[in-house]
Amino acid sequence: MILAKQTLPLYQVAHARTGDKGNRSNISVIAYRPEDFSLLLREVTVDKVREHFSFRNPSTVQRYELPELYALNFVIDDVLDGGVNLSLNLDAHGKSLSYWLLAMEIDTSL
């Protein structure tokens, strides 16, 4: 029996908080329900986040696990066009990037 892959956008199981400093974005992804934290651990990996942000050319992506908060914190370098004060882009900073991350599709079939 072959199981079909089931995906859904990350925002259906988590919300995000974000901040930025210079050319670094800091995005926390927090599970709505404690039982979904294991799904975040499995599906929201450094490699998948780097791939999702590949259009911004991040130099590094680091993931920190906060199990007591059912959260992951990602520090993504060089994604803000030099930072808020140097960027000519309209709101290409922290908050809009957190919404972009929440749009990432995750696999729930495993």
Z-matrix of the N, CA and C atoms (Angstrom, degrees):
N
C 1 1.448
C 2 1.523 1 109.06
N 3 1.314 2 116.51 1 127.36
C 4 1.459 3 122.09 2 179.73
C 5 1.526 4 108.69 3 -100.10
N 6 1.318 5 115.46 4 124.69
C 7 1.454 6 120.07 5 177.88
C 8 1.518 7 109.83 6 -89.10
N 9 1.323 8 115.25 7 134.21
C 10 1.457 9 119.87 8 177.74
C 11 1.527 10 109.58 9 -73.37
N 12 1.306 11 114.71 10 143.26
C 13 1.458 12 119.46 11 177.04
C 14 1.523 13 108.75 12 -70.39
N 15 1.320 14 115.74 13 130.35
C 16 1.457 15 121.00 14 179.40
C 17 1.527 16 108.18 15 -112.92
N 18 1.308 17 115.85 16 122.11
C 19 1.455 18 119.62 17 179.34
C 20 1.521 19 109.92 18 -123.12
N 21 1.320 20 113.67 19 158.14
C 22 1.456 21 120.85 20 173.34
C 23 1.519 22 108.04 21 -154.66
N 24 1.329 23 117.00 22 157.91
C 25 1.458 24 118.67 23 179.07
C 26 1.531 25 110.43 24 -70.65
N 27 1.313 26 115.28 25 145.12
C 28 1.456 27 122.27 26 -177.63
C 29 1.525 28 112.12 27 -54.28
N 30 1.320 29 117.74 28 -34.04
C 31 1.474 30 119.75 29 -177.25
C 32 1.528 31 113.46 30 -62.20
N 33 1.332 32 117.91 31 -14.31
C 34 1.463 33 118.88 32 178.23
C 35 1.525 34 112.78 33 -78.38
N 36 1.334 35 117.32 34 -16.08
C 37 1.471 36 119.87 35 179.15
C 38 1.529 37 113.00 36 -120.62
N 39 1.348 38 116.94 37 -7.16
C 40 1.471 39 119.09 38 -175.84
C 41 1.522 40 111.06 39 -151.20
N 42 1.318 41 114.31 40 161.81
C 43 1.464 42 120.92 41 171.23
C 44 1.516 43 107.61 42 -122.30
N 45 1.328 44 117.78 43 174.07
C 46 1.459 45 120.56 44 -174.53
C 47 1.526 46 111.14 45 -136.26
N 48 1.317 47 114.10 46 152.71
C 49 1.469 48 123.91 47 171.34
C 50 1.517 49 105.45 48 -128.65
N 51 1.305 50 116.36 49 147.95
C 52 1.456 51 117.89 50 -175.73
C 53 1.515 52 112.62 51 -147.12
N 54 1.294 53 113.54 52 163.14
C 55 1.450 54 121.38 53 174.34
C 56 1.511 55 108.25 54 -155.62
N 57 1.313 56 116.64 55 168.22
C 58 1.453 57 119.50 56 176.15
C 59 1.514 58 109.61 57 -145.12
N 60 1.293 59 114.29 58 150.55
C 61 1.458 60 123.09 59 178.03
C 62 1.517 61 105.98 60 -144.05
N 63 1.302 62 116.31 61 116.63
C 64 1.458 63 118.81 62 -178.40
C 65 1.512 64 110.55 63 60.77
N 66 1.307 65 117.20 64 -124.77
C 67 1.458 66 122.75 65 -177.44
C 68 1.526 67 111.79 66 -102.42
N 69 1.329 68 116.99 67 21.90
C 70 1.464 69 123.50 68 -176.18
C 71 1.528 70 109.65 69 -117.61
N 72 1.327 71 115.52 70 132.01
C 73 1.458 72 121.11 71 173.96
C 74 1.526 73 108.75 72 -108.06
N 75 1.297 74 115.97 73 138.50
C 76 1.461 75 123.69 74 -179.23
C 77 1.526 76 105.79 75 -119.93
N 78 1.326 77 117.24 76 112.33
C 79 1.467 78 121.21 77 -176.38
C 80 1.524 79 109.62 78 -122.09
N 81 1.319 80 116.03 79 121.85
C 82 1.464 81 121.31 80 174.16
C 83 1.515 82 108.89 81 -100.29
N 84 1.321 83 116.09 82 134.72
C 85 1.463 84 123.61 83 177.35
C 86 1.522 85 106.48 84 -114.26
N 87 1.326 86 116.94 85 119.98
C 88 1.459 87 121.94 86 -172.70
C 89 1.526 88 109.34 87 -119.81
N 90 1.331 89 116.41 88 124.62
C 91 1.462 90 120.99 89 179.35
C 92 1.527 91 109.98 90 -66.72
N 93 1.325 92 116.34 91 139.31
C 94 1.468 93 120.43 92 174.30
C 95 1.524 94 110.76 93 -66.49
N 96 1.343 95 114.94 94 -38.69
C 97 1.469 96 120.36 95 -177.44
C 98 1.520 97 109.69 96 -122.08
N 99 1.322 98 117.89 97 137.76
C 100 1.475 99 120.42 98 -179.49
C 101 1.531 100 113.13 99 -53.35
N 102 1.320 101 117.40 100 -36.08
C 103 1.469 102 119.90 101 -177.36
C 104 1.533 103 112.86 102 -68.21
N 105 1.326 104 118.43 103 -13.41
C 106 1.465 105 120.85 104 177.95
C 107 1.526 106 113.20 105 -91.41
N 108 1.326 107 117.61 106 -4.14
C 109 1.464 108 119.74 107 -179.22
C 110 1.527 109 111.76 108 -61.55
N 111 1.322 110 118.24 109 -38.80
C 112 1.471 111 120.37 110 178.91
C 113 1.532 112 111.00 111 -62.47
N 114 1.323 113 117.40 112 -33.49
C 115 1.463 114 121.68 113 175.68
C 116 1.535 115 109.99 114 -64.79
N 117 1.326 116 117.15 115 -42.58
C 118 1.464 117 120.24 116 176.76
C 119 1.523 118 110.68 117 -61.19
N 120 1.337 119 116.62 118 -45.40
C 121 1.459 120 120.38 119 179.84
C 122 1.525 121 111.59 120 -57.70
N 123 1.320 122 116.62 121 -41.26
C 124 1.459 123 121.35 122 -176.84
C 125 1.530 124 112.67 123 -77.03
N 126 1.319 125 117.16 124 -39.67
C 127 1.461 126 120.66 125 -169.71
C 128 1.524 127 115.78 126 -98.17
N 129 1.310 128 118.59 127 -27.31
C 130 1.463 129 120.59 128 -175.55
C 131 1.531 130 107.72 129 -103.31
N 132 1.309 131 114.37 130 76.50
C 133 1.462 132 121.91 131 -175.46
C 134 1.527 133 110.65 132 -95.54
N 135 1.309 134 115.02 133 166.57
C 136 1.466 135 120.37 134 176.58
C 137 1.526 136 110.33 135 -58.08
N 138 1.324 137 117.21 136 -45.55
C 139 1.466 138 120.32 137 -178.29
C 140 1.526 139 111.89 138 -63.32
N 141 1.325 140 117.13 139 -41.81
C 142 1.468 141 120.19 140 -179.74
C 143 1.525 142 111.16 141 -68.72
N 144 1.325 143 117.21 142 -38.34
C 145 1.465 144 120.08 143 178.19
C 146 1.534 145 109.62 144 -67.78
N 147 1.330 146 117.48 145 -42.99
C 148 1.471 147 120.38 146 177.04
C 149 1.528 148 110.40 147 -58.59
N 150 1.327 149 116.79 148 -44.54
C 151 1.471 150 121.19 149 178.61
C 152 1.535 151 111.08 150 -62.92
N 153 1.314 152 116.29 151 -42.63
C 154 1.471 153 121.04 152 -178.89
C 155 1.534 154 111.15 153 -63.20
N 156 1.322 155 116.68 154 -33.18
C 157 1.464 156 121.96 155 179.80
C 158 1.530 157 112.43 156 -99.17
N 159 1.307 158 118.69 157 14.63
C 160 1.467 159 121.36 158 -175.02
C 161 1.526 160 112.41 159 -58.85
N 162 1.311 161 118.53 160 -29.64
C 163 1.468 162 121.07 161 178.85
C 164 1.527 163 111.93 162 -66.24
N 165 1.359 164 118.16 163 -16.65
C 166 1.463 165 122.89 164 178.16
C 167 1.525 166 111.53 165 -99.43
N 168 1.343 167 117.88 166 -4.34
C 169 1.467 168 124.05 167 178.53
C 170 1.527 169 113.75 168 54.74
N 171 1.323 170 118.89 169 58.29
C 172 1.470 171 119.35 170 177.86
C 173 1.529 172 110.56 171 -65.56
N 174 1.323 173 115.84 172 141.54
C 175 1.469 174 118.57 173 177.75
C 176 1.523 175 110.85 174 -81.98
N 177 1.323 176 117.54 175 -37.31
C 178 1.464 177 121.28 176 176.61
C 179 1.521 178 109.67 177 -144.45
N 180 1.316 179 114.37 178 150.72
C 181 1.467 180 122.19 179 172.81
C 182 1.520 181 106.25 180 -132.04
N 183 1.320 182 116.08 181 125.25
C 184 1.465 183 121.39 182 177.42
C 185 1.523 184 108.54 183 -118.93
N 186 1.332 185 116.43 184 142.63
C 187 1.465 186 121.21 185 178.26
C 188 1.520 187 109.34 186 -119.46
N 189 1.324 188 114.87 187 132.77
C 190 1.458 189 121.75 188 175.56
C 191 1.520 190 107.70 189 -119.44
N 192 1.324 191 116.37 190 132.89
C 193 1.462 192 121.69 191 -178.51
C 194 1.522 193 109.73 192 -97.72
N 195 1.322 194 115.50 193 132.98
C 196 1.463 195 122.67 194 178.84
C 197 1.527 196 108.43 195 -124.95
N 198 1.341 197 118.09 196 75.10
C 199 1.462 198 121.33 197 -173.08
C 200 1.524 199 114.03 198 -61.50
N 201 1.324 200 117.89 199 -30.79
C 202 1.470 201 119.24 200 179.93
C 203 1.531 202 111.52 201 -67.03
N 204 1.347 203 115.77 202 -23.82
C 205 1.471 204 120.99 203 178.81
C 206 1.528 205 111.95 204 -103.43
N 207 1.340 206 117.02 205 -0.95
C 208 1.467 207 122.53 206 -175.75
C 209 1.526 208 110.00 207 56.32
N 210 1.344 209 114.55 208 45.30
C 211 1.463 210 120.16 209 -172.51
C 212 1.526 211 111.65 210 -136.49
N 213 1.329 212 113.79 211 157.59
C 214 1.455 213 123.19 212 170.63
C 215 1.521 214 106.83 213 -122.49
N 216 1.315 215 116.24 214 141.91
C 217 1.462 216 120.54 215 176.75
C 218 1.521 217 107.80 216 -118.99
N 219 1.323 218 115.97 217 126.21
C 220 1.460 219 122.01 218 179.23
C 221 1.519 220 109.38 219 -111.03
N 222 1.319 221 115.54 220 130.97
C 223 1.453 222 122.41 221 173.79
C 224 1.527 223 105.62 222 -110.80
N 225 1.328 224 115.30 223 116.84
C 226 1.464 225 121.62 224 -173.25
C 227 1.527 226 107.99 225 -118.97
N 228 1.321 227 115.86 226 117.17
C 229 1.464 228 121.07 227 -176.75
C 230 1.523 229 112.43 228 -93.45
N 231 1.326 230 113.96 229 145.31
C 232 1.469 231 123.84 230 173.27
C 233 1.530 232 113.36 231 64.09
N 234 1.334 233 116.52 232 43.11
C 235 1.469 234 120.85 233 177.74
C 236 1.532 235 112.61 234 -117.32
N 237 1.324 236 117.79 235 3.73
C 238 1.460 237 120.34 236 -173.12
C 239 1.524 238 113.56 237 -113.80
N 240 1.314 239 117.27 238 25.89
C 241 1.478 240 121.35 239 178.37
C 242 1.516 241 112.12 240 50.73
N 243 1.318 242 117.38 241 40.84
C 244 1.454 243 121.49 242 178.23
C 245 1.511 244 114.29 243 93.35
N 246 1.331 245 117.72 244 -8.66
C 247 1.454 246 121.34 245 179.57
C 248 1.518 247 112.31 246 113.19
N 249 1.299 248 115.49 247 169.22
C 250 1.463 249 122.06 248 -174.69
C 251 1.526 250 111.50 249 -56.61
N 252 1.301 251 118.02 250 -45.22
C 253 1.464 252 120.49 251 -175.40
C 254 1.519 253 113.73 252 -75.96
N 255 1.316 254 118.40 253 -20.62
C 256 1.458 255 121.24 254 -178.30
C 257 1.524 256 113.72 255 -99.69
N 258 1.318 257 117.52 256 -16.46
C 259 1.453 258 121.19 257 -173.04
C 260 1.519 259 112.25 258 -78.36
N 261 1.320 260 115.87 259 139.10
C 262 1.457 261 121.63 260 173.33
C 263 1.523 262 111.61 261 -94.40
N 264 1.331 263 116.43 262 -6.50
C 265 1.463 264 120.85 263 178.75
C 266 1.510 265 111.11 264 -74.51
N 267 1.309 266 115.90 265 147.85
C 268 1.453 267 121.49 266 175.84
C 269 1.522 268 109.05 267 -82.32
N 270 1.316 269 117.36 268 112.15
C 271 1.459 270 124.83 269 176.73
C 272 1.531 271 114.13 270 48.97
N 273 1.315 272 116.54 271 49.70
C 274 1.473 273 120.52 272 174.46
C 275 1.517 274 108.42 273 -94.08
N 276 1.292 275 116.33 274 37.45
C 277 1.454 276 121.60 275 -172.74
C 278 1.524 277 110.64 276 -111.95
N 279 1.311 278 115.76 277 -159.32
C 280 1.446 279 123.10 278 -171.31
C 281 1.513 280 117.37 279 -46.54
N 282 1.319 281 118.14 280 -59.99
C 283 1.464 282 119.35 281 -171.97
C 284 1.518 283 112.85 282 -62.69
N 285 1.317 284 117.81 283 -44.25
C 286 1.459 285 118.22 284 -179.96
C 287 1.524 286 111.33 285 -66.59
N 288 1.337 287 117.92 286 -31.39
C 289 1.469 288 119.38 287 177.47
C 290 1.526 289 111.60 288 -71.47
N 291 1.329 290 118.36 289 -30.30
C 292 1.466 291 119.38 290 176.71
C 293 1.523 292 110.24 291 -67.39
N 294 1.324 293 117.07 292 -37.24
C 295 1.462 294 119.66 293 177.10
C 296 1.520 295 110.69 294 -66.52
N 297 1.315 296 116.17 295 -36.26
C 298 1.464 297 119.95 296 176.61
C 299 1.529 298 110.32 297 -62.26
N 300 1.336 299 117.12 298 -44.43
C 301 1.464 300 120.39 299 178.72
C 302 1.524 301 110.80 300 -62.43
N 303 1.329 302 118.13 301 -40.64
C 304 1.469 303 121.00 302 -179.73
C 305 1.527 304 112.76 303 -66.32
N 306 1.319 305 117.06 304 -17.94
C 307 1.472 306 120.75 305 176.97
C 308 1.526 307 112.41 306 -81.87
N 309 1.333 308 117.80 307 -9.30
C 310 1.464 309 121.87 308 -179.43
C 311 1.535 310 110.27 309 -61.11
N 312 1.311 311 115.76 310 135.13
C 313 1.465 312 120.86 311 178.24
C 314 1.526 313 109.83 312 -79.95
N 315 1.325 314 116.32 313 135.91
C 316 1.461 315 121.34 314 176.07
C 317 1.526 316 109.30 315 -121.08
N 318 1.316 317 116.04 316 152.43
C 319 1.460 318 122.64 317 -178.62
C 320 1.526 319 109.41 318 -92.44
N 321 1.314 320 116.77 319 121.51
C 322 1.464 321 121.62 320 -179.44
C 323 1.519 322 112.36 321 -106.58
N 324 1.328 323 117.85 322 6.34
C 325 1.465 324 120.33 323 -173.34
C 326 1.524 325 114.22 324 -84.76
N 327 1.306 326 118.99 325 -9.93
C 328 1.466 327 119.97 326 -176.94
C 329 1.503 328 112.79 327 -81.93
